Amino acid sequence: MADNADIAAELMERRMEAALSSRLSLRIPNHDPDYEDCGNEIPKPRRDALPWA
């Protein structure tokens, strides 16, 4: 039989998993120097300024 702490831990884990799964995940894009829409190279200073883009 589980005690109160075990029950609370399981409840919190379920709530945390539900909260995390409802959020949008961060996508790390391919670090291709060419812009996928037009094919032009993105300047290196601009890529360095926004590494996630």
N, C-alpha and C positions, 0 to 999 in steps of 0.2 A: 504494500500500500504506500502510495506517495504521500509525502508530507506537504505542508503548505508551500514551502520554498520550492520544491520540485514542480508543483502545479503552477506557481507563479512564474517560474523560469520558462516553462513550456509555453505558457500564455504569452509572455513577453517575446519569446522567439517567434511565435506565429504572427504576432502583430508586427514585429520588425520585418519579417519576410514579406508580409503583405504590403507594408509601406514601401519597402525597397522595390518590390516588383511592380508597383503602380507608377513609379517614377520613370521618366525616360532615361534610357541608358546613354552614356557618353560614347560616342563613336570616334575612334581614333582612325582618321582617314589614311589612305595610302600616301606616302610622302613623294608623290610624283611631281617633278618640277613643272610639268606641262598642265595647263588648265584644261580640265576634261571637256568643257563646253566649246571652246574656240580653238584649242590646240596651241595657243601661244604660251611661251614660258613666263612664269610668274617671277619677277625680279627677286633675287636672293634677300635683299634687305626687307622686302615685304613679307616673304615667307618666314624670315627670322623673327619679325615683329609679332606675327600671329601664328605660332607653331601648330595650333589646333585646327587652323583653317586650311 
